[in-house]
Amino acid sequence: MFARLPKGQLLVESGAELDDMSRMVVATAIERHLALVEEPQPYHAEIGNLRTVDPFA
C-alpha cells in the first residue's frame, strides 16, 4: 500500500511534506481498513480511501 500512495507532495497543516514514517502509518491504516485518528490535514483529501477521525470533534 505504501507504494500506491499518491506520488508527489502530501502536505500537512504546517505546509511540510508528510514524512516516510507517517506515510507508512497512513498506508497501514488503509491496508487494515482502520481509521486514522488525526486532526484534519490537507493531505487527507488527496487519498480517497483514507478514513479519518478527528480526535477533537
CNS distance restraints for C-alpha pairs under 8 A (distance, minus, plus):
assign (resid   1 and name CA) (resid   5 and name CA) 6.65 0.50 0.50
assign (resid   1 and name CA) (resid  27 and name CA) 5.35 0.50 0.50
assign (resid   1 and name CA) (resid  28 and name CA) 7.40 0.50 0.50
assign (resid   1 and name CA) (resid  30 and name CA) 7.61 0.50 0.50
assign (resid   1 and name CA) (resid  31 and name CA) 6.36 0.50 0.50
assign (resid   2 and name CA) (resid  23 and name CA) 6.80 0.50 0.50
assign (resid   2 and name CA) (resid  24 and name CA) 6.04 0.50 0.50
assign (resid   2 and name CA) (resid  27 and name CA) 5.09 0.50 0.50
assign (resid   2 and name CA) (resid  28 and name CA) 7.85 0.50 0.50
assign (resid   5 and name CA) (resid  23 and name CA) 7.93 0.50 0.50
assign (resid   5 and name CA) (resid  27 and name CA) 7.27 0.50 0.50
assign (resid   5 and name CA) (resid  47 and name CA) 7.30 0.50 0.50
assign (resid   6 and name CA) (resid  10 and name CA) 7.75 0.50 0.50
assign (resid   6 and name CA) (resid  46 and name CA) 7.34 0.50 0.50
assign (resid   6 and name CA) (resid  47 and name CA) 7.09 0.50 0.50
assign (resid   9 and name CA) (resid  17 and name CA) 5.84 0.50 0.50
assign (resid   9 and name CA) (resid  18 and name CA) 7.37 0.50 0.50
assign (resid  10 and name CA) (resid  17 and name CA) 5.53 0.50 0.50
assign (resid  10 and name CA) (resid  18 and name CA) 5.48 0.50 0.50
assign (resid  10 and name CA) (resid  42 and name CA) 7.65 0.50 0.50
assign (resid  10 and name CA) (resid  43 and name CA) 4.98 0.50 0.50
assign (resid  10 and name CA) (resid  46 and name CA) 7.35 0.50 0.50
assign (resid  11 and name CA) (resid  15 and name CA) 5.67 0.50 0.50
assign (resid  11 and name CA) (resid  16 and name CA) 5.60 0.50 0.50
assign (resid  11 and name CA) (resid  17 and name CA) 4.51 0.50 0.50
assign (resid  11 and name CA) (resid  18 and name CA) 5.68 0.50 0.50
assign (resid  11 and name CA) (resid  41 and name CA) 7.57 0.50 0.50
assign (resid  11 and name CA) (resid  42 and name CA) 5.91 0.50 0.50
assign (resid  11 and name CA) (resid  43 and name CA) 5.26 0.50 0.50
assign (resid  12 and name CA) (resid  16 and name CA) 5.71 0.50 0.50
assign (resid  12 and name CA) (resid  17 and name CA) 6.22 0.50 0.50
assign (resid  12 and name CA) (resid  18 and name CA) 6.23 0.50 0.50
assign (resid  12 and name CA) (resid  41 and name CA) 5.32 0.50 0.50
assign (resid  12 and name CA) (resid  42 and name CA) 5.65 0.50 0.50
assign (resid  12 and name CA) (resid  43 and name CA) 6.20 0.50 0.50
assign (resid  13 and name CA) (resid  41 and name CA) 5.47 0.50 0.50
assign (resid  13 and name CA) (resid  42 and name CA) 6.16 0.50 0.50
assign (resid  18 and name CA) (resid  22 and name CA) 6.21 0.50 0.50
assign (resid  18 and name CA) (resid  23 and name CA) 6.55 0.50 0.50
assign (resid  19 and name CA) (resid  23 and name CA) 6.24 0.50 0.50
assign (resid  20 and name CA) (resid  24 and name CA) 6.22 0.50 0.50
assign (resid  21 and name CA) (resid  25 and name CA) 6.48 0.50 0.50
assign (resid  22 and name CA) (resid  26 and name CA) 6.25 0.50 0.50
assign (resid  23 and name CA) (resid  27 and name CA) 6.03 0.50 0.50
assign (resid  24 and name CA) (resid  28 and name CA) 6.05 0.50 0.50
assign (resid  25 and name CA) (resid  29 and name CA) 6.23 0.50 0.50
assign (resid  26 and name CA) (resid  30 and name CA) 6.32 0.50 0.50
assign (resid  26 and name CA) (resid  36 and name CA) 7.07 0.50 0.50
assign (resid  26 and name CA) (resid  50 and name CA) 7.63 0.50 0.50
assign (resid  27 and name CA) (resid  31 and name CA) 6.04 0.50 0.50
assign (resid  28 and name CA) (resid  32 and name CA) 6.01 0.50 0.50
assign (resid  29 and name CA) (resid  33 and name CA) 5.91 0.50 0.50
assign (resid  29 and name CA) (resid  34 and name CA) 4.70 0.50 0.50
assign (resid  29 and name CA) (resid  35 and name CA) 6.22 0.50 0.50
assign (resid  29 and name CA) (resid  36 and name CA) 6.20 0.50 0.50
assign (resid  29 and name CA) (resid  50 and name CA) 7.61 0.50 0.50
assign (resid  30 and name CA) (resid  34 and name CA) 6.17 0.50 0.50
assign (resid  30 and name CA) (resid  35 and name CA) 7.71 0.50 0.50
assign (resid  30 and name CA) (resid  49 and name CA) 6.85 0.50 0.50
assign (resid  30 and name CA) (resid  50 and name CA) 5.83 0.50 0.50
assign (resid  30 and name CA) (resid  51 and name CA) 7.54 0.50 0.50
assign (resid  34 and name CA) (resid  51 and name CA) 7.05 0.50 0.50
assign (resid  35 and name CA) (resid  50 and name CA) 7.31 0.50 0.50
assign (resid  35 and name CA) (resid  51 and name CA) 4.75 0.50 0.50
assign (resid  35 and name CA) (resid  52 and name CA) 4.95 0.50 0.50
assign (resid  35 and name CA) (resid  53 and name CA) 6.35 0.50 0.50
assign (resid  36 and name CA) (resid  50 and name CA) 7.60 0.50 0.50
assign (resid  36 and name CA) (resid  51 and name CA) 6.18 0.50 0.50
assign (resid  36 and name CA) (resid  52 and name CA) 4.58 0.50 0.50
assign (resid  36 and name CA) (resid  53 and name CA) 6.10 0.50 0.50
assign (resid  37 and name CA) (resid  52 and name CA) 5.74 0.50 0.50
assign (resid  37 and name CA) (resid  53 and name CA) 4.74 0.50 0.50
assign (resid  37 and name CA) (resid  54 and name CA) 5.95 0.50 0.50
assign (resid  37 and name CA) (resid  55 and name CA) 6.19 0.50 0.50
assign (resid  38 and name CA) (resid  52 and name CA) 6.73 0.50 0.50
assign (resid  38 and name CA) (resid  53 and name CA) 6.18 0.50 0.50
assign (resid  38 and name CA) (resid  54 and name CA) 5.35 0.50 0.50
assign (resid  38 and name CA) (resid  55 and name CA) 6.27 0.50 0.50
assign (resid  39 and name CA) (resid  53 and name CA) 7.51 0.50 0.50
assign (resid  39 and name CA) (resid  54 and name CA) 4.89 0.50 0.50
assign (resid  39 and name CA) (resid  55 and name CA) 6.53 0.50 0.50
assign (resid  39 and name CA) (resid  56 and name CA) 7.23 0.50 0.50
assign (resid  40 and name CA) (resid  44 and name CA) 7.07 0.50 0.50
assign (resid  40 and name CA) (resid  52 and name CA) 7.96 0.50 0.50
assign (resid  40 and name CA) (resid  54 and name CA) 6.43 0.50 0.50
assign (resid  42 and name CA) (resid  46 and name CA) 7.66 0.50 0.50
assign (resid  43 and name CA) (resid  47 and name CA) 6.91 0.50 0.50
assign (resid  44 and name CA) (resid  48 and name CA) 7.71 0.50 0.50
assign (resid  44 and name CA) (resid  50 and name CA) 6.95 0.50 0.50
assign (resid  44 and name CA) (resid  52 and name CA) 7.91 0.50 0.50
